[in-house]
Structure formats: C-alpha cells, structure tokens
Amino acid sequence: MKTAAATLPPKPRSAGAQLIESWQWTASQIGKGLWLALNAPREISARPDHVPADRVVDFDFANMEGAETDVHAAWKRLHDGPSLFWTPRKGGHWVVTRAELIDMVLRDPETFSSTEVILPRGSKPLRLLPIEANPPDHQHYRALVMSWFTPKAVAAMKPGIQERTIEIIEAMLPNGRCEFVSEFAKRLPIAIFLQLVNLPMEDREKLLEWTETAVRSKNALHILSSFLKTNNYIEGWIRRRRAEPGNDLFSAIVNGRIQGRPLTHAEIQGMLTVILFGGLDTVAAMLAFMTKFLAENPGHRQQLIDRPELIPGAIDELMRRYGIVNLSRLVARDCVMDGVRLKKGDMIHIPNSLYGVDERRHVNPLDVDFTAPLKADRHASFGLGIHRCAGALLARMELAIFLEEWLKRIPDFSIAPGERARTATGQVNGVTYLPLVWKTARA
Ligand code: HEM
C-alpha cells in the first residue's frame, strides 16, 4: 500500500524546532490572508489590450442565472456563445467551453500551468498539491498520495465503505423520506475521508462546513477564511502525527519524503487540503446528482435494478452528463487559441462539466444512456492529462457501492411532492437540497 519513500522515518527534528516551524507557518498564513483580503480584485476588471472586444462576455461562474434550479443547464448556455471568451469578473479571465479546447488546455501543462487553479488568481493562502505542481515536481507529490489509491489499497477499503453505506441507508430507511444531501451525500464521503486519514468522527460537521464554503461560496473572504480554518485544524494534527505516526494517509504525508527530503509545512498543508476538499465535496456532489437523476427517471432506475452489471457504465454516463469540477489554469507563455492571442499571466477557466455535453463531440449529449459503449473520451469529469484525479478509483467504488446498496433497499423513490431540488455552481457544481420520499414497510 505504501511506497518506500512514504515509509522512511522523518529526519529527526527537535520538538522546539517543529513548534517554531508551525508558529511561523501560522503567522505567515494570517499575514497572507490579510494581504489577500486587502488586495481582492475589483468586481469588474478592465479589458487588457490583447483581448478582442468581441470576445468579452460578462460571465461570473459563481453567479450564473438559473444555477439554483439546474446548474448544468446554466453552464450549457455557454455553448450558445464563443468557444473561448474573456470575462471581466473574478480578476478577469478566459473561459473555454468546447471539449476540443478543454482537451488542449488540460493536456499541455507547459503552456497552461497548474500553478493557480482557483479564481480569482491568488485568492487562497496556500499552494494546493499535487494539483498546483507542474512537471517535473508534480510526479513526486503525486507518487506520495497515489500509493494510497492503487486498486489493491482501494479494494481493501471496500468492506468499510460498504458497511458505512448500509448503516446510513438503514438508519433512514424506516422514515420514508430524507433530505438526501445533508443526510446521506455528505455523510458518507466524510466518514470515508476521516477513516483514510484517521481523524476523529466528531470533527465531521466543521470540516464539512469549511469544505462547502471553500468550494462554493460566492464571497472571496469567506473562501479565504475557510482555507485558514482548515489549515489551522490540520496544523494541530501535523504535530500529533509527527510525534505518533500511524498507518494512515495523513501520517504518510506528514512523515513522507520527496526526493529524499521531508515535506515542508506548506507542502503538507497543501496536500492534505486537496485530499480534503477534493475528496469530500466532489463525491457528495456526484452522489446527489446521480440520485436526483434516478429519482426523476424511474425507467433508468429500473434498468439498474434489473441489470446491476450496468452500474459501472451508468456511473460514467452520469458523470459525463452531470460533470462537476470547474477549475482554472495560468497561461505560462504567450499562445494562440481559437484564433485569439492569450498572454503569459492570463488566467483560463476550464469547466470540465461542459466537456461531456458538447454536441461537437457527442451525439445527443443531453440524453442519458446506460447502455452506451464505454469510450475513453466520454468525459473529463475526473480531469485529463497528468492531474487526472488521483482518487478516481476510490470515488467510483463509493458511487458503485452506494447505487448497489441503495437500490436494493430503496428501489422506488422520488422527489417529495410539491418540493424541488436545488443546485449550485462554484469551483464544484453541487446539489444543495434534495428532498426524497419512498414507501416504507409500515406505509
Ligand atoms: C466523484 C468524485 C471526484 C471527482 C469528480 C474528482 C475530480 C477531480 C478532477 C477534475 C481533478 C483534476 C483537477 C485539475 O486538473 O486541476 C482531480 C484531481 C485530484 N483528485 Fe479528485 N475527484 C473526485 C474524487 C476524489 C477523491 C475521493 C479523492 C481522494 C480522497 C480525490 C483526490 C484527488 C487528488 C489528490 C487530485 C490531484 C491529482 C494531481 O494533481 O495529480 N479526488 N479530481
């Protein structure tokens, strides 16, 4: 499960030196936080000279019209406009909308650097790793986490995930109703995450709250504050894991080495933040979009009940149709794309969720077909290129176990009469409210 690099003992450091490093890190974070707050970009940025006027669209991905009722339809409307445009929002940035261009950006880290993946540029106090590392450093950071997500390592987690999934479903089963997002979609991934990093289950609520704000808040200061709270929390655990390493991913990162040297505080913080923010909200969002679809489409639901072997393909098909991640890149060198000049230092937003619904790549992309043949280029929902999701196997397994166990126990469910599901946009598209009902044995 673990690489030799991850298991090497840390270089001995005195407790005093570690404490000083930790204080320095905390003080620098507060300083950076204040600086970022004072230098937050204006609401509307001026159009730079190299941006043609006919490529400007006033678009704010955190405030899209209609996103609260159907976030994917709101994104899809971008396909009515240019394949590449510039918006003055969030510090001013480009947006690519077509699969072909999303491919180009994600597969060319030399031109489109991962140094900054969150908009506005510089809005967070730490470097997210391995996402914000470029080659050649990227592979070293990635190797440290990948050993925890190999097929063997993920298979070893299966019984625990299955048990937790069944436990949560069976607890709500007799009620005949639930608000799926808060009662299931968020509870399962946080439980799995806490198990993976061996942190106390009681910390669940606050971690969920910080993650939600970090990935979906419209307010840059709130996002920043949730990053700082999370980092402060992680800080306390770094000290404990250094003193008493365990057999968990957190200990492997804290005590791991990259090219023979121990990781710095900033690197440890950056890696744990990605595992936390990357692993929680994404899985919760996918669980909720899948469930919303199945609640509204009894025919598709029945197909999975009759033919559970379709479940793995159905997960990919639903990930294609309801993609969730919308991250960015920094243009690292001048280039021309879609006939437009991009300049070094520009930011470019990549809504991965638009990739799978591009009719230039897929026939009838808004239709969902669980029997569609699996094709490698079907979606970019786990990303493309060197940063492709490290936790993809684990995520797929969580989603598959959920579908199998839920459909066995609650085969017939729908959105509560008179109610509507609510969705949201952000760095990750999500469902914020999903009231479900089903018949119980008592009914
Ligand atoms: C359905 C659930 C998930 C989705 C849709 C998803 C999506 C993504 C995407 C799109 C990226 C690439 C980001 C980029 O190119 O900038 C990514 C990277 C990553 N994801 Fe996930 N993710 C999911 C679940 C998870 C889980 C469960 C974990 C771990 C617990 C995880 C850990 C990571 C890590 C460590 C990276 C960085 C990989 C690198 O930079 O090399 N993800 N994920």
Boltz pocket constraint, residues with backbone or C-beta under 6 A from the ligand:
constraints:
  - pocket:
      binder: B
      contacts: [[A, 114], [A, 117], [A, 129], [A, 130], [A, 131], [A, 132], [A, 138], [A, 142], [A, 145], [A, 274], [A, 275], [A, 278], [A, 279], [A, 280], [A, 282], [A, 283], [A, 286], [A, 324], [A, 325], [A, 327], [A, 328], [A, 352], [A, 380], [A, 381], [A, 382], [A, 383], [A, 384], [A, 386], [A, 387], [A, 388], [A, 389], [A, 390], [A, 391], [A, 392], [A, 394], [A, 395]]
      max_distance: 6.0
